[in-house]
Amino acid sequence: MLIKANSEEIQDFFSDASYLRGGYAARVAFPETVDEVKAILAQATREKTPVTISGAGTGTVAGRVPFGGIVLATDKLNRIKSIVR
């Protein structure tokens, strides 16, 4: 799994089509499997770290704009066919 923490590399994840500015996060994780998503969320829960889910960035209500914590980018989640609870 790719994790980026360089502020220049992850700056695009701090806004969406709403044009709300001022978002920030410590890092962006790019999971590729369900197990990687589970691991990210489990660690964030243990550490009480906020997680912001990032889709394509086309939303107009600032749902993907993080204010702390980490960003879970869905860019590489293109092979999951179903999720069983």
Order of alpha helices (4+ residues) and beta strands (2+ residues): beta-alpha-beta-alpha-beta-beta
